[in-house]
Amino acid sequence: MLKQRVITAVLLMLVLLPALFYPDPAPFSFLALLFMAAAAWEWARLNGFGTPPSTLAAVLTALICAGLWWFGWQARPLPPVWLFAGAAWVLLGGWALRAGVPAWGQHSRGLRLLVGLLALVVTWLAVAQARLIGTQFLLSLFALVWAADIGAYFAGRTWGGHLIKRKLAASISPGKSWEGVFGGMAAVLLLAWVWARFDLWAQPAVPSFYSHLAGRGVVFAVIACVFLAAMSVVGDLIESLVKRSAGAKDSSKLLPGHGGVLDRIDAMLPTLPLAMMLYTF
Protein backbone atom coordinates (compact mmCIF):
# COMPACT_ATOMS: atom_id res chain seq x y z
CA MET A 1 0.00 0.00 0.00
CA LEU A 2 2.77 2.45 0.89
CA LYS A 3 4.59 1.69 -2.36
CA GLN A 4 1.38 2.35 -4.33
CA ARG A 5 0.82 5.62 -2.48
CA VAL A 6 4.33 6.83 -3.20
CA ILE A 7 4.22 5.87 -6.89
CA THR A 8 0.82 7.54 -7.37
CA ALA A 9 1.96 10.68 -5.54
CA VAL A 10 5.12 10.94 -7.63
CA LEU A 11 3.20 10.50 -10.90
CA LEU A 12 0.66 13.13 -9.87
CA MET A 13 3.41 15.60 -9.01
CA LEU A 14 5.14 14.96 -12.33
CA VAL A 15 1.92 15.96 -14.09
CA LEU A 16 0.56 18.68 -11.80
CA LEU A 17 3.68 20.65 -10.84
CA PRO A 18 4.81 21.52 -14.40
CA ALA A 19 1.24 22.59 -15.23
CA LEU A 20 0.97 24.63 -12.03
CA PHE A 21 4.16 26.58 -12.67
CA TYR A 22 3.72 26.92 -16.43
CA PRO A 23 3.38 30.63 -17.35
CA ASP A 24 0.06 30.07 -19.10
CA PRO A 25 -2.72 29.07 -16.65
CA ALA A 26 -4.51 26.98 -19.30
CA PRO A 27 -2.72 23.62 -18.69
CA PHE A 28 -3.50 23.59 -14.98
CA SER A 29 -7.08 24.71 -15.56
CA PHE A 30 -7.49 21.85 -18.01
CA LEU A 31 -6.09 19.31 -15.55
CA ALA A 32 -8.41 20.68 -12.86
CA LEU A 33 -11.31 20.21 -15.30
CA LEU A 34 -10.36 16.55 -15.74
CA PHE A 35 -10.14 16.06 -11.99
CA MET A 36 -13.61 17.57 -11.50
CA ALA A 37 -15.02 15.31 -14.20
CA ALA A 38 -13.51 12.26 -12.47
CA ALA A 39 -14.89 13.45 -9.14
CA ALA A 40 -18.33 13.85 -10.74
CA TRP A 41 -18.17 10.23 -11.90
CA GLU A 42 -17.33 9.15 -8.34
CA TRP A 43 -20.06 11.32 -6.82
CA ALA A 44 -22.71 9.83 -9.12
CA ARG A 45 -21.66 6.28 -8.27
CA LEU A 46 -21.65 7.02 -4.53
CA ASN A 47 -25.22 8.28 -4.87
CA GLY A 48 -26.57 5.16 -6.47
CA PHE A 49 -26.08 5.69 -10.21
CA GLY A 50 -24.68 3.02 -12.50
CA THR A 51 -21.74 3.33 -14.88
CA PRO A 52 -23.51 4.91 -17.91
CA PRO A 53 -25.27 7.69 -15.90
CA SER A 54 -22.10 8.29 -13.90
CA THR A 55 -20.07 8.63 -17.09
CA LEU A 56 -22.69 11.05 -18.40
CA ALA A 57 -22.37 13.09 -15.18
CA ALA A 58 -18.61 13.29 -15.71
CA VAL A 59 -19.01 14.41 -19.32
CA LEU A 60 -21.67 16.96 -18.36
CA THR A 61 -19.42 18.41 -15.64
CA ALA A 62 -16.53 18.68 -18.08
CA LEU A 63 -18.73 20.36 -20.69
CA ILE A 64 -20.12 22.90 -18.21
CA CYS A 65 -16.62 23.79 -17.00
CA ALA A 66 -15.40 24.02 -20.60
CA GLY A 67 -18.36 26.25 -21.48
CA LEU A 68 -17.65 28.59 -18.57
CA TRP A 69 -14.02 28.64 -19.65
CA TRP A 70 -15.00 29.43 -23.25
CA PHE A 71 -17.11 32.38 -22.12
CA GLY A 72 -14.32 33.66 -19.87
CA TRP A 73 -15.99 33.24 -16.51
CA GLN A 74 -12.65 32.46 -14.84
CA ALA A 75 -11.54 36.02 -15.66
CA ARG A 76 -14.72 37.77 -14.48
CA PRO A 77 -15.53 39.13 -11.03
CA LEU A 78 -18.01 36.63 -9.60
CA PRO A 79 -19.16 37.94 -6.19
CA PRO A 80 -22.70 36.47 -6.50
CA VAL A 81 -21.31 33.01 -7.34
CA TRP A 82 -18.93 32.96 -4.38
CA LEU A 83 -21.56 34.37 -2.04
CA PHE A 84 -24.13 31.78 -3.11
CA ALA A 85 -21.62 28.92 -2.87
CA GLY A 86 -20.38 30.10 0.52
CA ALA A 87 -23.86 30.44 1.96
CA ALA A 88 -24.81 27.02 0.59
CA TRP A 89 -21.80 25.33 2.14
CA VAL A 90 -22.27 26.98 5.53
CA LEU A 91 -26.05 26.48 5.77
CA LEU A 92 -26.66 23.26 3.82
CA GLY A 93 -23.39 21.68 4.91
CA GLY A 94 -24.20 22.27 8.56
CA TRP A 95 -27.76 21.02 8.05
CA ALA A 96 -26.60 17.83 6.31
CA LEU A 97 -24.10 17.02 9.06
CA ARG A 98 -26.70 17.65 11.75
CA ALA A 99 -29.24 15.43 9.96
CA GLY A 100 -26.66 12.63 9.75
CA VAL A 101 -26.10 9.63 7.54
CA PRO A 102 -29.66 8.18 7.50
CA ALA A 103 -31.17 11.43 6.20
CA TRP A 104 -28.86 11.63 3.19
CA GLY A 105 -30.32 8.62 1.42
CA GLN A 106 -33.86 9.91 1.89
CA HIS A 107 -33.32 12.68 -0.66
CA SER A 108 -33.84 11.92 -4.33
CA ARG A 109 -30.80 10.73 -6.27
CA GLY A 110 -31.30 13.48 -8.82
CA LEU A 111 -31.14 16.20 -6.16
CA ARG A 112 -28.05 14.69 -4.57
CA LEU A 113 -26.38 14.45 -7.97
CA LEU A 114 -27.23 18.05 -8.84
CA VAL A 115 -25.84 19.39 -5.57
CA GLY A 116 -22.57 17.53 -6.04
CA LEU A 117 -22.09 18.58 -9.66
CA LEU A 118 -22.77 22.23 -8.81
CA ALA A 119 -20.18 22.07 -6.02
CA LEU A 120 -17.59 20.60 -8.40
CA VAL A 121 -18.23 23.17 -11.13
CA VAL A 122 -17.94 26.07 -8.67
CA THR A 123 -14.74 24.57 -7.27
CA TRP A 124 -13.28 24.39 -10.77
CA LEU A 125 -14.17 28.05 -11.27
CA ALA A 126 -12.39 28.90 -8.01
CA VAL A 127 -9.28 26.96 -9.03
CA ALA A 128 -9.20 28.50 -12.52
CA GLN A 129 -9.68 32.03 -11.22
CA ALA A 130 -7.11 31.62 -8.46
CA ARG A 131 -4.57 30.29 -10.97
CA LEU A 132 -5.28 33.27 -13.21
CA ILE A 133 -4.52 35.58 -10.27
CA GLY A 134 -1.17 33.89 -9.77
CA THR A 135 0.61 30.62 -9.05
CA GLN A 136 1.58 31.60 -5.52
CA PHE A 137 -1.98 32.72 -4.78
CA LEU A 138 -3.42 29.35 -5.82
CA LEU A 139 -0.65 27.44 -4.08
CA SER A 140 -1.35 29.32 -0.84
CA LEU A 141 -4.99 28.17 -1.02
CA PHE A 142 -3.96 24.55 -1.55
CA ALA A 143 -1.47 24.84 1.31
CA LEU A 144 -4.22 26.05 3.62
CA VAL A 145 -6.17 22.83 3.09
CA TRP A 146 -3.03 20.70 3.41
CA ALA A 147 -1.98 22.46 6.62
CA ALA A 148 -5.43 21.99 8.15
CA ASP A 149 -5.36 18.29 7.28
CA ILE A 150 -1.80 17.68 8.51
CA GLY A 151 -2.33 19.73 11.68
CA ALA A 152 -5.54 17.85 12.43
CA TYR A 153 -3.85 14.48 11.91
CA PHE A 154 -0.92 15.12 14.22
CA ALA A 155 -2.94 16.98 16.85
CA GLY A 156 -5.57 14.24 16.88
CA ARG A 157 -2.96 11.54 17.36
CA THR A 158 -0.89 13.46 19.91
CA TRP A 159 -3.56 15.09 22.06
CA GLY A 160 -6.02 12.27 21.53
CA GLY A 161 -3.48 9.82 22.93
CA HIS A 162 -2.72 11.79 26.10
CA LEU A 163 -5.79 13.92 26.77
CA ILE A 164 -9.50 13.25 26.60
CA LYS A 165 -10.31 12.61 22.96
CA ARG A 166 -13.60 14.28 22.11
CA LYS A 167 -15.22 12.84 19.01
CA LEU A 168 -16.21 15.39 16.38
CA ALA A 169 -18.81 13.33 14.51
CA ALA A 170 -18.63 9.73 15.68
CA SER A 171 -21.47 8.49 13.46
CA ILE A 172 -19.90 10.00 10.33
CA SER A 173 -16.13 9.82 10.81
CA PRO A 174 -15.11 8.11 14.07
CA GLY A 175 -11.44 9.02 13.67
CA LYS A 176 -11.98 12.77 13.80
CA SER A 177 -11.78 14.69 17.07
CA TRP A 178 -12.15 18.24 18.31
CA GLU A 179 -8.48 18.13 19.23
CA GLY A 180 -7.73 17.53 15.57
CA VAL A 181 -9.92 20.46 14.51
CA PHE A 182 -8.12 22.84 16.86
CA GLY A 183 -4.76 21.47 15.74
CA GLY A 184 -5.68 22.10 12.11
CA MET A 185 -6.70 25.66 12.91
CA ALA A 186 -3.42 26.29 14.71
CA ALA A 187 -1.47 24.90 11.75
CA VAL A 188 -3.32 27.19 9.32
CA LEU A 189 -2.67 30.24 11.51
CA LEU A 190 1.02 29.39 11.68
CA LEU A 191 1.19 28.88 7.92
CA ALA A 192 -0.58 32.19 7.29
CA TRP A 193 1.81 34.09 9.57
CA VAL A 194 4.94 32.53 8.03
CA TRP A 195 3.73 33.03 4.44
CA ALA A 196 2.65 36.62 5.03
CA ARG A 197 6.06 37.38 6.58
CA PHE A 198 7.76 35.76 3.61
CA ASP A 199 5.78 37.97 1.24
CA LEU A 200 6.91 41.06 3.15
CA TRP A 201 10.52 39.95 2.72
CA ALA A 202 10.36 38.64 -0.87
CA GLN A 203 7.91 41.21 -2.29
CA PRO A 204 6.50 38.83 -4.96
CA ALA A 205 4.67 40.24 -7.95
CA VAL A 206 1.53 38.38 -6.85
CA PRO A 207 1.22 38.06 -3.05
CA SER A 208 -0.31 35.05 -1.38
CA PHE A 209 -3.87 34.81 -0.11
CA TYR A 210 -2.56 35.41 3.41
CA SER A 211 -1.04 38.76 2.51
CA HIS A 212 -4.41 39.79 1.14
CA LEU A 213 -6.05 38.83 4.44
CA ALA A 214 -3.36 40.58 6.46
CA GLY A 215 -4.00 43.76 4.48
CA ARG A 216 -7.47 43.86 6.03
CA GLY A 217 -6.15 43.63 9.58
CA VAL A 218 -4.89 40.94 11.92
CA VAL A 219 -8.30 40.23 13.47
CA PHE A 220 -9.92 39.71 10.07
CA ALA A 221 -7.05 37.46 8.95
CA VAL A 222 -7.25 35.29 12.07
CA ILE A 223 -11.03 34.90 11.82
CA ALA A 224 -10.83 34.12 8.09
CA CYS A 225 -8.12 31.47 8.56
CA VAL A 226 -9.97 29.78 11.42
CA PHE A 227 -13.21 29.85 9.42
CA LEU A 228 -11.60 28.30 6.32
CA ALA A 229 -9.87 25.63 8.40
CA ALA A 230 -13.25 24.74 9.92
CA MET A 231 -14.91 24.61 6.51
CA SER A 232 -12.20 22.27 5.22
CA VAL A 233 -13.35 19.87 7.95
CA VAL A 234 -16.97 20.31 6.80
CA GLY A 235 -15.98 19.30 3.27
CA ASP A 236 -14.18 16.22 4.58
CA LEU A 237 -17.13 15.24 6.77
CA ILE A 238 -19.68 15.69 3.97
CA GLU A 239 -17.77 13.27 1.76
CA SER A 240 -17.45 10.83 4.68
CA LEU A 241 -21.21 11.09 5.21
CA VAL A 242 -21.90 10.29 1.56
CA LYS A 243 -19.47 7.36 1.56
CA ARG A 244 -20.94 5.97 4.77
CA SER A 245 -24.44 6.27 3.28
CA ALA A 246 -23.23 4.32 0.24
CA GLY A 247 -21.32 1.78 2.34
CA ALA A 248 -18.04 2.68 0.62
CA LYS A 249 -14.58 3.10 2.15
CA ASP A 250 -13.18 5.18 -0.72
CA SER A 251 -14.84 7.29 -3.39
CA SER A 252 -13.20 5.03 -6.02
CA LYS A 253 -9.91 3.33 -6.88
CA LEU A 254 -8.83 5.85 -9.50
CA LEU A 255 -5.74 6.82 -7.47
CA PRO A 256 -4.07 3.59 -6.31
CA GLY A 257 -3.12 3.81 -2.66
CA HIS A 258 -5.04 7.06 -2.21
CA GLY A 259 -8.61 6.05 -3.03
CA GLY A 260 -10.46 8.36 -5.39
CA VAL A 261 -10.27 11.94 -6.57
CA LEU A 262 -13.00 13.04 -4.15
CA ASP A 263 -10.96 11.60 -1.30
CA ARG A 264 -8.16 14.02 -2.27
CA ILE A 265 -10.21 17.15 -2.94
CA ASP A 266 -13.15 16.89 -0.52
CA ALA A 267 -11.78 19.56 1.84
CA MET A 268 -11.19 21.93 -1.09
CA LEU A 269 -14.81 21.91 -2.26
CA PRO A 270 -16.02 24.43 0.34
CA THR A 271 -12.66 26.04 1.11
CA LEU A 272 -11.66 27.34 -2.33
CA PRO A 273 -14.98 29.06 -3.21
CA LEU A 274 -15.12 30.56 0.29
CA ALA A 275 -11.55 31.80 -0.03
CA MET A 276 -12.45 33.45 -3.34
CA MET A 277 -15.46 35.01 -1.64
CA LEU A 278 -13.21 36.53 1.04
CA TYR A 279 -10.76 37.69 -1.62
CA THR A 280 -13.46 39.23 -3.81
CA PHE A 281 -15.27 41.06 -1.04
LINGIUR-V970533 format. One record per backbone hydrogen bond with DSSP energy under -0.5 kcal/mol. CO is the residue of the C=O (numbers start at 1). NH is the residue of the N-H. E is the energy in kcal/mol with one decimal. If there is no record, write none. Layout:
# LINGIUR-V970533
CO_NH_E ; CO_NH_E
This chain:
# LINGIUR-V970533
1_5_-2.5 ; 2_6_-2.4 ; 3_7_-2.5 ; 4_8_-2.7 ; 5_9_-2.5 ; 6_10_-2.5 ; 7_11_-2.4 ; 8_12_-2.4 ; 9_13_-2.2 ; 10_14_-2.3 ; 11_15_-1.2 ; 12_16_-3.4 ; 13_17_-2.0 ; 15_19_-1.0 ; 16_20_-2.8 ; 17_21_-2.3 ; 18_22_-0.6 ; 19_28_-0.6 ; 24_27_-0.6 ; 25_29_-2.1 ; 26_30_-2.4 ; 27_31_-2.2 ; 28_32_-2.6 ; 29_33_-1.9 ; 30_34_-2.0 ; 31_35_-2.3 ; 32_36_-2.3 ; 33_37_-2.1 ; 34_38_-2.3 ; 35_39_-2.5 ; 36_40_-2.1 ; 37_41_-1.9 ; 38_42_-2.0 ; 39_43_-2.8 ; 40_44_-2.4 ; 41_45_-1.9 ; 42_46_-2.5 ; 43_47_-1.2 ; 44_49_-2.3 ; 45_48_-1.5 ; 50_54_-2.0 ; 51_55_-2.6 ; 52_56_-2.3 ; 53_57_-2.2 ; 54_58_-1.9 ; 55_59_-2.4 ; 56_60_-2.8 ; 57_61_-2.2 ; 58_62_-2.3 ; 59_63_-2.5 ; 60_64_-2.5 ; 61_65_-2.4 ; 62_66_-2.6 ; 63_67_-2.6 ; 64_68_-2.5 ; 65_69_-2.3 ; 66_70_-2.7 ; 67_71_-2.0 ; 68_73_-2.7 ; 69_72_-1.4 ; 72_75_-1.4 ; 73_76_-1.4 ; 78_82_-2.2 ; 79_83_-2.6 ; 80_84_-2.6 ; 81_85_-2.7 ; 82_86_-2.8 ; 83_87_-2.5 ; 84_88_-2.4 ; 85_89_-2.4 ; 86_90_-2.4 ; 87_91_-2.8 ; 88_92_-1.8 ; 88_93_-1.0 ; 89_93_-0.7 ; 90_94_-1.2 ; 91_95_-2.1 ; 92_96_-2.8 ; 93_97_-2.1 ; 94_98_-2.1 ; 95_99_-2.4 ; 96_100_-1.8 ; 100_104_-0.8 ; 101_104_-1.0 ; 101_105_-0.9 ; 103_106_-0.9 ; 104_107_-1.3 ; 108_112_-2.2 ; 109_113_-2.6 ; 110_114_-2.4 ; 111_115_-2.4 ; 112_116_-1.9 ; 113_117_-2.5 ; 114_118_-2.4 ; 115_119_-2.0 ; 116_120_-2.0 ; 117_121_-2.4 ; 118_122_-2.4 ; 119_123_-1.9 ; 120_124_-2.2 ; 121_125_-2.2 ; 122_126_-2.2 ; 123_127_-2.5 ; 124_128_-3.0 ; 125_129_-2.6 ; 126_130_-2.4 ; 127_131_-2.4 ; 128_132_-1.7 ; 129_133_-1.8 ; 130_134_-1.9 ; 134_138_-2.2 ; 135_139_-2.8 ; 136_140_-2.3 ; 137_141_-1.2 ; 138_142_-2.2 ; 139_143_-2.7 ; 140_144_-1.3 ; 141_145_-1.4 ; 142_146_-2.3 ; 143_147_-3.0 ; 144_148_-2.2 ; 145_149_-2.1 ; 146_150_-2.9 ; 147_151_-3.0 ; 148_152_-1.9 ; 149_153_-2.1 ; 150_154_-2.4 ; 151_155_-2.4 ; 152_156_-2.4 ; 153_157_-2.0 ; 154_158_-2.6 ; 155_159_-2.4 ; 155_160_-0.8 ; 156_160_-0.9 ; 157_161_-0.8 ; 158_162_-0.8 ; 159_162_-0.6 ; 159_163_-3.4 ; 164_166_-0.8 ; 165_167_-0.7 ; 166_178_-2.7 ; 169_172_-1.5 ; 169_173_-3.1 ; 173_169_-0.5 ; 173_176_-1.9 ; 176_168_-2.2 ; 177_181_-1.6 ; 178_182_-2.5 ; 179_183_-2.1 ; 180_184_-2.4 ; 181_185_-2.2 ; 182_186_-2.2 ; 183_187_-2.1 ; 184_188_-2.1 ; 185_189_-2.3 ; 186_190_-2.2 ; 187_191_-2.4 ; 188_192_-2.7 ; 189_193_-2.2 ; 190_194_-2.5 ; 191_195_-2.8 ; 192_196_-2.4 ; 193_197_-2.1 ; 194_198_-2.2 ; 195_199_-2.3 ; 196_200_-1.8 ; 197_201_-1.7 ; 198_202_-3.4 ; 199_203_-2.7 ; 205_207_-0.5 ; 208_212_-1.4 ; 209_213_-1.9 ; 210_214_-2.8 ; 211_215_-1.7 ; 213_216_-1.8 ; 214_217_-1.8 ; 217_221_-2.2 ; 218_222_-2.7 ; 219_223_-2.4 ; 220_224_-2.7 ; 221_225_-2.4 ; 222_226_-2.4 ; 223_227_-2.5 ; 224_228_-2.6 ; 225_229_-2.3 ; 226_230_-2.2 ; 227_231_-2.3 ; 228_232_-1.8 ; 229_233_-1.1 ; 230_234_-1.6 ; 231_235_-2.3 ; 232_236_-1.8 ; 233_237_-2.7 ; 234_238_-2.7 ; 235_239_-1.8 ; 236_240_-2.0 ; 237_241_-2.7 ; 238_242_-2.2 ; 239_243_-2.6 ; 240_244_-2.7 ; 241_245_-2.2 ; 242_246_-1.8 ; 243_247_-0.9 ; 243_248_-2.8 ; 254_256_-0.6 ; 255_258_-2.8 ; 255_259_-1.2 ; 259_255_-2.7 ; 260_264_-0.7 ; 261_264_-1.1 ; 261_265_-1.7 ; 262_266_-1.6 ; 265_268_-1.2 ; 265_269_-1.0 ; 266_269_-0.7 ; 266_270_-0.5 ; 267_271_-1.0 ; 268_272_-2.2 ; 269_273_-0.5 ; 270_274_-1.8 ; 271_275_-2.4 ; 272_276_-2.2 ; 273_277_-1.9 ; 274_278_-2.3 ; 275_279_-2.3 ; 276_280_-2.7 ; 277_281_-2.4
